[in-house]
Amino acid sequence: MERIRRAFRSEVRESHLGIALIFCLILMSAMSIALLWQAQIIANQRDAIRWLEQLKMGN
């Protein structure tokens, strides 16, 4: 626990800031890709549900 306190008390260096920004950029990019992938899955499921409803109703 003491090590964590010392880490947060230390001064922020430019190199640490750059690494943190790069990490956040990569993480946000991965989340955006995952969100688009999930939206495509939901759209495909919606189409499948409509097809099944039409099949059940006989349209």
Buried (B, 14 or more C-beta within 10 A) or exposed (E): EEEEEEEEEEEEEEEEEEEEEEEEEEEEEEEEEEEEEEEEEEEEEEEEEEEEEEEEEEE
